[in-house]
Amino acid sequence: MFKRILVANRGEIAVRIIRCCREMDIETVIVYSGADAQSLPVMVANYAVCIGPAKAADSYLNQDAIIETAIKMNCDAIHPGFGFLSENPDFVKKCEENNICFIGPSSEIIRKMGDKQAARKLMIENDIPVVPGSKGIVKTAKEAVEEADRIGYPVLIKASAGGGGKGMRKAFSKDEIVNAFETAKAEAKAAFGNDDMYMEKLILNPRHIEFQILADKQGNTVYLGERDCSIQRNNQKLLEEAPSPFLNDETREKMGHIAVKAAEAAGYYSAGTIEFVVDAEGNFYFIEMNTRIQVEHPVTEEITGIDLIRQQIRIAAGMKTGIEQSDIEIKKHAIECRINAMTPGVINFVHFPGGFGVRVESHIYDGYEVSPYYDSMIAKIIVTGSTRLEAVRRMRRALEELIIEGINTNLEFMHLLTYHPDFIKGSYNTGFWEKNHETIDKWMEEGIKEA
């Protein structure tokens, strides 16, 4: 087992990794930017090393500085968390070349699955259903028009190296396709340094459902149920729950086995996520694989009792998961709400909820300064219940207890969301925000909610 791990991340996921390492008797080194000198990860890690100024490109994305720090601090491994360098095959290759274990899959696997078009081709070769789309990279606006005519509108233009909703545009007619293609291409170039684009048929308002898988280096692969991540704003998830209120047991089992098949086709090991879109008739299609831990991993941990960060570390060290598919038994329901800062600033006071079935993942504290340089998520509230209704009621109670003063957040919006009839019935899809946010905003203005 590793003796010392460098944590190449910040915020709540860095704290989550450090806590897990502490329980495993592994020392931690946190790298941080100048803006994060007073952050919680810096306080709780065994060692902390500043690697650059606030701008992520000069610190958390500075591959050479991170590798040099790992070598200097005698680290056995690097845990990337999510975001930043977690799915960067060039960084993983540097780890491999310097005999530093990357806690995740190999650079080859990440490169293969990170290229969305290559991953799509691999899935087709293994009889895994994918959304109808272009046969390869779409290089020009003229080709985009031709492909869209062939596929049929509406279409979704996507960056092959994309993620997090960047480099993605919808087009509902020929009048929109050229501008959508050029805009997505430019955004992809700026965000990923790669403007290769491809196109898919746009499935209107599907469910976004992902399956958590675990695979060790000995070839043992299992799925740990699914997460429904359909409530999103601009392709950014707001709330996740498990199990999905939409799937029946037959479809769930079928999708789970296909998720395992997809992971095995990629030769995958570590924790990973197979993502699907599901239409109103229950037809499902592979869209991508995330080769890292997900923001929403706690909901899976809560319903299975499996520590995914611990398993990531064990797998990276060459150990077996020791988990068979028959061991996975789900009898609970879990929901996660993401709490985002709407403005930067100093948090004057924070009070987190507690009680039975409530879990909080956060890095903020009284006096903490929320920086404008990084992702806006400042906390995750996770609740578990014996039924979905119990979990919904517990989430309402937990959000009512949460107090964050000094900055604006989406707390009130998330609380009122749990009272919306579509959410209560579980009859939502990826169009929930567009359809309902004005109603919820009105509730906020009037200080009311519907039961």
C-alpha positions as CSV (number, residue, x, y, z in Angstrom):
1,M,0.0,0.0,0.0
2,F,1.1,3.6,-0.6
3,K,2.8,5.5,2.2
4,R,2.3,9.0,0.8
5,I,-0.2,10.4,-1.7
6,L,-0.1,13.8,-3.4
7,V,-3.6,15.3,-3.8
8,A,-3.7,17.3,-7.0
9,N,-7.0,19.1,-6.4
10,R,-8.7,21.6,-4.1
11,G,-12.0,22.2,-2.3
12,E,-14.3,19.5,-1.0
13,I,-13.0,16.6,-3.1
14,A,-9.4,17.3,-1.8
15,V,-10.8,17.1,1.8
16,R,-12.7,13.9,1.0
17,I,-9.5,12.3,-0.4
18,I,-7.4,13.4,2.6
19,R,-9.9,12.1,5.1
20,C,-9.9,8.7,3.3
21,C,-6.1,8.6,3.3
22,R,-6.0,9.4,7.0
23,E,-8.3,6.4,7.7
24,M,-6.0,4.2,5.6
25,D,-2.9,5.5,7.5
26,I,-1.5,7.1,4.3
27,E,0.2,10.5,4.5
28,T,-1.0,13.3,2.2
29,V,0.6,16.2,0.4
30,I,-1.7,18.9,-0.9
31,V,-0.6,21.2,-3.6
32,Y,-2.4,24.6,-3.6
33,S,-2.5,27.9,-5.4
34,G,-1.9,31.3,-3.8
35,A,-5.6,31.9,-3.6
36,D,-6.1,28.7,-1.5
37,A,-3.4,29.3,1.1
38,Q,-6.1,29.4,3.9
39,S,-8.2,26.6,2.5
40,L,-9.3,23.6,4.5
41,P,-7.3,21.0,2.5
42,V,-4.1,22.9,3.3
43,M,-5.1,22.7,7.0
44,V,-5.9,19.0,7.2
45,A,-3.2,17.5,4.9
46,N,0.1,16.3,6.4
47,Y,2.1,18.6,4.1
48,A,1.1,21.5,1.9
49,V,3.1,22.9,-1.0
50,C,2.2,26.1,-2.9
51,I,2.8,25.5,-6.7
52,G,1.7,28.8,-8.2
53,P,-0.7,31.8,-8.3
54,A,-4.4,31.8,-8.3
55,K,-5.0,31.2,-12.0
56,A,-5.6,27.4,-12.5
57,A,-3.3,27.3,-15.6
58,D,-0.4,28.4,-13.4
59,S,-1.2,26.1,-10.4
60,Y,-3.7,23.2,-10.5
61,L,-3.1,22.6,-14.3
62,N,0.7,23.1,-14.0
63,Q,1.7,19.5,-14.7
64,D,5.5,19.9,-14.3
65,A,5.1,21.7,-10.9
66,I,2.9,18.9,-9.6
67,I,5.2,16.1,-10.8
68,E,8.2,17.9,-9.4
69,T,6.5,18.3,-6.0
70,A,5.5,14.6,-5.9
71,I,9.1,13.6,-6.5
72,K,10.5,16.1,-4.1
73,M,8.0,15.0,-1.4
74,N,8.6,11.3,-2.0
75,C,5.0,10.6,-2.9
76,D,4.1,7.1,-4.1
77,A,1.0,8.2,-6.0
78,I,-1.1,11.1,-7.1
79,H,-4.9,11.3,-6.7
80,P,-6.4,13.8,-9.1
81,G,-10.0,14.0,-7.8
82,F,-12.3,15.4,-10.5
83,G,-11.8,18.2,-12.9
84,F,-8.4,19.8,-13.5
85,L,-6.0,17.0,-14.6
86,S,-8.1,14.0,-13.7
87,E,-8.8,13.0,-17.3
88,N,-5.6,14.4,-18.9
89,P,-3.7,11.5,-20.6
90,D,-0.6,13.6,-21.0
91,F,-0.4,14.2,-17.3
92,V,-1.0,10.6,-16.6
93,K,1.8,9.7,-19.0
94,K,4.2,12.0,-17.1
95,C,3.2,10.2,-13.9
96,E,4.0,6.8,-15.5
97,E,7.3,8.1,-16.9
98,N,8.4,9.2,-13.4
99,N,7.3,6.0,-11.7
100,I,4.5,7.8,-9.8
101,C,1.2,5.8,-9.6
102,F,-1.7,7.7,-10.9
103,I,-4.8,6.8,-9.0
104,G,-7.1,6.1,-11.9
105,P,-6.8,4.2,-15.2
106,S,-3.7,4.3,-17.5
107,S,-3.0,7.1,-19.9
108,E,-3.8,4.8,-22.8
109,I,-7.3,4.1,-21.4
110,I,-8.0,7.8,-20.6
111,R,-6.9,8.8,-24.1
112,K,-9.1,6.1,-25.7
113,M,-12.2,6.9,-23.7
114,G,-11.6,10.7,-23.5
115,D,-11.8,11.0,-27.2
116,K,-15.6,10.9,-27.5
117,Q,-15.6,9.9,-31.1
118,A,-13.1,7.0,-30.5
119,A,-15.1,5.9,-27.5
120,R,-18.3,5.9,-29.6
121,K,-16.5,3.8,-32.3
122,L,-15.4,1.3,-29.7
123,M,-18.9,1.0,-28.3
124,I,-20.4,0.4,-31.8
125,E,-17.8,-2.4,-32.3
126,N,-18.9,-4.1,-29.1
127,D,-22.7,-3.9,-29.9
128,I,-23.4,-1.2,-27.3
129,P,-26.2,1.1,-28.3
130,V,-25.1,4.7,-29.1
131,V,-27.1,7.7,-30.2
132,P,-27.2,7.9,-34.1
133,G,-24.7,10.4,-35.3
134,S,-21.7,11.3,-37.6
135,K,-19.4,8.5,-38.7
136,G,-16.3,10.4,-37.8
137,I,-14.9,13.9,-37.1
138,V,-16.9,16.7,-38.6
139,K,-14.2,19.1,-39.9
140,T,-16.1,22.0,-41.5
141,A,-19.4,23.9,-41.3
142,K,-20.2,22.6,-44.7
143,E,-19.7,19.0,-43.5
144,A,-21.8,19.8,-40.4
145,V,-24.7,20.9,-42.7
146,E,-24.4,17.7,-44.7
147,E,-24.3,15.5,-41.6
148,A,-27.2,17.2,-40.0
149,D,-29.3,16.7,-43.2
150,R,-28.4,13.0,-43.1
151,I,-29.0,12.5,-39.4
152,G,-32.1,14.7,-39.2
153,Y,-32.8,17.7,-37.0
154,P,-32.5,18.5,-34.1
155,V,-28.8,17.6,-33.7
156,L,-26.2,18.0,-30.9
157,I,-22.7,19.2,-31.9
158,K,-20.1,18.0,-29.4
159,A,-16.4,18.4,-28.8
160,S,-14.6,15.1,-29.1
161,A,-12.4,16.1,-26.2
162,G,-15.2,17.8,-24.3
163,G,-16.7,17.5,-20.9
164,G,-18.7,19.6,-18.4
165,G,-21.0,20.9,-21.1
166,K,-18.3,22.9,-22.9
167,G,-17.9,22.7,-26.7
168,M,-21.6,21.6,-27.0
169,R,-24.4,23.3,-29.0
170,K,-27.9,22.3,-30.2
171,A,-29.2,23.0,-33.7
172,F,-32.9,22.7,-34.5
173,S,-32.7,23.8,-38.2
174,K,-30.4,24.4,-41.1
175,D,-30.5,28.1,-40.2
176,E,-28.8,27.4,-36.9
177,I,-26.2,24.7,-37.8
178,V,-23.4,26.9,-39.1
179,N,-23.3,29.3,-36.1
180,A,-23.7,26.4,-33.6
181,F,-20.9,24.5,-35.2
182,E,-18.5,27.4,-35.3
183,T,-19.3,28.5,-31.8
184,A,-18.9,25.0,-30.3
185,K,-15.6,24.5,-32.2
186,A,-14.2,27.8,-30.9
187,E,-15.2,27.0,-27.4
188,A,-13.7,23.5,-27.6
189,K,-10.4,25.0,-28.8
190,A,-10.3,27.5,-25.9
191,A,-11.3,24.9,-23.3
192,F,-9.5,21.8,-24.4
193,G,-6.9,22.9,-27.0
194,N,-8.7,20.5,-29.3
195,D,-11.4,21.5,-31.7
196,D,-12.3,18.1,-33.2
197,M,-16.1,18.0,-33.4
198,Y,-18.7,15.3,-34.0
199,M,-22.5,15.2,-34.2
200,E,-25.3,13.2,-32.7
201,K,-29.1,13.1,-33.1
202,L,-30.5,15.3,-30.3
203,I,-32.8,13.3,-28.1
204,L,-35.1,15.9,-26.7
205,N,-35.5,16.0,-23.0
206,P,-34.1,12.5,-22.1
207,R,-33.2,11.2,-18.7
208,H,-29.5,11.4,-18.0
209,I,-28.6,8.2,-16.2
210,E,-25.1,7.0,-15.3
211,F,-23.9,3.7,-13.9
212,Q,-21.0,3.6,-11.4
213,I,-18.6,0.8,-12.1
214,L,-15.6,-0.6,-10.2
215,A,-12.9,-2.6,-11.9
216,D,-9.7,-4.0,-10.5
217,K,-6.5,-4.8,-12.4
218,Q,-7.3,-8.5,-12.2
219,G,-10.3,-8.1,-14.5
220,N,-13.1,-8.1,-11.9
221,T,-15.8,-5.5,-12.9
222,V,-19.1,-4.7,-11.1
223,Y,-21.7,-2.0,-11.4
224,L,-23.0,-0.3,-8.2
225,G,-26.4,0.8,-9.5
226,E,-27.2,4.0,-11.3
227,R,-27.6,7.7,-10.5
228,D,-30.2,9.9,-12.1
229,C,-28.6,13.2,-13.0
230,S,-31.3,14.7,-15.2
231,I,-31.9,18.0,-13.3
232,Q,-29.3,20.2,-14.9
233,R,-28.8,23.8,-15.9
234,N,-26.7,24.5,-19.0
235,N,-25.5,20.9,-19.0
236,Q,-24.3,21.3,-15.4
237,K,-25.9,19.0,-12.8
238,L,-27.8,20.5,-9.9
239,L,-29.2,17.4,-8.2
240,E,-28.6,13.7,-8.4
241,E,-30.4,10.7,-6.9
242,A,-30.1,7.0,-6.7
243,P,-31.8,4.8,-7.6
244,S,-33.5,6.5,-10.5
245,P,-37.2,6.9,-10.0
246,F,-37.6,6.3,-13.8
247,L,-36.0,2.9,-14.3
248,N,-37.7,-0.4,-13.7
249,D,-35.7,-3.4,-12.4
250,E,-35.5,-5.1,-15.8
251,T,-34.1,-2.0,-17.6
252,R,-31.8,-1.3,-14.6
253,E,-30.2,-4.8,-14.8
254,K,-29.9,-4.6,-18.6
255,M,-28.2,-1.2,-18.4
256,G,-25.9,-2.3,-15.6
257,H,-24.7,-5.3,-17.6
258,I,-24.1,-3.2,-20.6
259,A,-22.1,-0.7,-18.5
260,V,-19.9,-3.5,-17.3
261,K,-19.5,-4.7,-21.0
262,A,-18.5,-1.1,-22.0
263,A,-15.9,-0.9,-19.2
264,E,-14.5,-4.3,-20.2
265,A,-14.3,-3.3,-23.8
266,A,-12.1,-0.5,-22.8
267,G,-9.9,-2.7,-20.6
268,Y,-10.9,-0.4,-17.8
269,Y,-9.7,-0.4,-14.2
270,S,-10.5,2.0,-11.3
271,A,-13.7,3.7,-10.5
272,G,-15.5,5.0,-13.5
273,T,-18.9,6.0,-14.9
274,I,-20.8,4.9,-18.0
275,E,-23.3,7.6,-19.0
276,F,-26.5,7.1,-20.9
277,V,-29.4,9.1,-22.2
278,V,-32.8,7.4,-21.9
279,D,-35.8,8.5,-24.0
280,A,-39.4,8.5,-22.8
281,E,-40.0,5.0,-24.1
282,G,-37.1,3.6,-22.1
283,N,-34.6,3.2,-25.0
284,F,-31.1,4.0,-23.8
285,Y,-27.9,5.0,-25.5
286,F,-24.3,5.2,-24.4
287,I,-23.0,8.8,-24.6
288,E,-19.6,8.8,-22.8
289,M,-17.4,7.3,-20.1
290,N,-16.0,9.4,-17.2
291,T,-12.6,7.9,-16.2
292,R,-12.5,9.5,-12.8
293,I,-14.5,9.8,-9.6
294,Q,-17.7,11.9,-10.0
295,V,-18.9,14.8,-8.0
296,E,-22.0,12.8,-7.2
297,H,-20.2,9.7,-6.0
298,P,-21.6,10.0,-2.4
299,V,-25.1,9.0,-3.4
300,T,-23.7,5.6,-4.6
301,E,-21.6,5.3,-1.5
302,E,-24.7,5.9,0.7
303,I,-26.9,3.3,-1.0
304,T,-24.2,0.6,-1.3
305,G,-22.0,1.2,1.7
306,I,-18.9,1.1,-0.5
307,D,-16.2,3.8,-0.1
308,L,-15.3,4.6,-3.7
309,I,-12.2,6.7,-2.9
310,R,-10.8,3.8,-0.8
311,Q,-11.5,1.4,-3.6
312,Q,-9.8,3.7,-6.1
313,I,-6.7,3.7,-3.9
314,R,-6.8,0.0,-3.3
315,I,-7.2,-0.8,-7.0
316,A,-4.3,1.6,-7.9
317,A,-2.1,-0.3,-5.5
318,G,-2.9,-3.6,-7.3
319,M,-5.4,-5.0,-4.8
320,K,-8.7,-6.7,-5.7
321,T,-12.0,-5.0,-4.9
322,G,-13.2,-8.2,-3.2
323,I,-16.7,-7.3,-4.4
324,E,-18.9,-9.6,-6.5
325,Q,-22.0,-8.4,-8.4
326,S,-24.1,-10.5,-6.0
327,D,-22.7,-8.6,-3.1
328,I,-24.4,-5.3,-4.3
329,E,-27.7,-4.9,-2.5
330,I,-29.5,-1.6,-2.7
331,K,-32.3,-1.0,-0.1
332,K,-32.0,2.8,0.4
333,H,-32.6,6.0,-1.6
334,A,-30.1,8.9,-1.6
335,I,-30.3,12.4,-3.0
336,E,-27.5,15.0,-3.4
337,C,-28.0,18.7,-3.8
338,R,-25.1,20.9,-5.1
339,I,-24.8,24.2,-3.3
340,N,-23.2,26.8,-5.5
341,A,-21.9,30.3,-4.8
342,M,-23.6,32.9,-7.0
343,T,-21.0,35.5,-6.0
344,P,-17.5,35.5,-4.6
345,G,-16.8,36.9,-1.2
346,V,-16.2,36.1,2.5
347,I,-18.5,33.7,4.3
348,N,-19.4,35.4,7.5
349,F,-21.2,32.5,9.1
350,V,-22.0,28.9,8.1
351,H,-24.0,26.2,9.8
352,F,-24.3,22.8,8.3
353,P,-27.2,20.4,8.8
354,G,-26.9,17.1,10.7
355,G,-29.0,14.3,12.1
356,F,-29.8,10.8,10.9
357,G,-29.2,10.2,7.3
358,V,-27.5,13.5,6.5
359,R,-24.0,13.9,5.1
360,V,-22.2,17.1,4.2
361,E,-19.2,17.4,1.9
362,S,-17.7,20.9,2.0
363,H,-14.5,22.9,2.4
364,I,-16.0,26.2,3.6
365,Y,-16.0,27.6,7.2
366,D,-16.6,30.9,9.0
367,G,-14.3,33.5,7.5
368,Y,-13.6,31.4,4.3
369,E,-13.2,33.5,1.2
370,V,-14.9,32.1,-1.9
371,S,-12.6,32.8,-4.8
372,P,-13.8,33.9,-8.3
373,Y,-11.1,31.7,-9.9
374,Y,-12.6,28.2,-9.6
375,D,-15.8,26.2,-9.8
376,S,-18.7,27.7,-7.9
377,M,-19.7,24.6,-5.9
378,I,-19.1,25.1,-2.2
379,A,-21.0,22.2,-0.6
380,K,-22.9,19.0,-1.3
381,I,-25.8,18.0,0.9
382,I,-26.5,14.3,0.7
383,V,-29.4,12.5,2.4
384,T,-30.4,8.9,2.7
385,G,-33.9,7.5,3.4
386,S,-35.5,4.1,3.4
387,T,-37.8,5.3,0.6
388,R,-37.6,8.1,-1.9
389,L,-40.3,10.1,-0.1
390,E,-38.4,9.9,3.1
391,A,-35.2,11.1,1.4
392,V,-37.0,14.0,-0.2
393,R,-38.5,15.1,3.2
394,R,-35.0,14.7,4.8
395,M,-33.4,16.8,2.1
396,R,-36.0,19.6,2.7
397,R,-35.2,19.5,6.4
398,A,-31.5,19.5,5.8
399,L,-31.6,22.5,3.4
400,E,-33.8,24.4,5.9
401,E,-31.0,23.9,8.5
402,L,-28.2,25.0,6.2
403,I,-27.1,28.6,6.7
404,I,-24.5,30.4,4.6
405,E,-24.2,34.1,5.2
406,G,-22.0,36.7,3.4
407,I,-22.4,35.5,-0.2
408,N,-25.3,34.7,-2.5
409,T,-26.0,31.0,-3.2
410,N,-28.5,28.8,-4.9
411,L,-29.7,27.3,-1.6
412,E,-33.2,28.8,-1.7
413,F,-33.7,27.6,-5.3
414,M,-32.6,24.1,-4.4
415,H,-34.9,24.0,-1.4
416,L,-38.0,25.1,-3.4
417,L,-37.0,22.7,-6.2
418,T,-37.8,19.8,-3.8
419,Y,-41.4,21.0,-3.6
420,H,-42.0,21.1,-7.3
421,P,-44.7,18.5,-8.4
422,D,-42.5,17.1,-11.2
423,F,-39.7,16.4,-8.8
424,I,-42.0,15.0,-6.2
425,K,-43.4,12.6,-8.7
426,G,-40.0,11.8,-10.2
427,S,-41.3,12.7,-13.6
428,Y,-38.6,15.1,-14.6
429,N,-36.0,15.0,-17.4
430,T,-33.1,17.1,-18.7
431,G,-35.6,19.8,-19.7
432,F,-36.7,20.4,-16.0
433,W,-34.8,23.6,-15.5
434,E,-35.8,25.2,-18.8
435,K,-39.4,24.3,-18.1
436,N,-39.7,25.1,-14.4
437,H,-37.0,27.6,-13.3
438,E,-39.3,30.6,-13.9
439,T,-41.9,29.1,-11.7
440,I,-39.4,28.4,-8.9
441,D,-38.0,31.9,-9.3
442,K,-41.5,33.3,-8.8
443,W,-41.9,31.2,-5.7
444,M,-38.7,32.7,-4.4
445,E,-40.0,36.2,-5.1
446,E,-43.3,35.5,-3.4
447,G,-41.8,33.4,-0.5
448,I,-44.2,30.5,-1.2
449,K,-44.0,26.9,-2.2
450,E,-46.3,24.2,-3.5
451,A,-46.8,21.0,-1.5
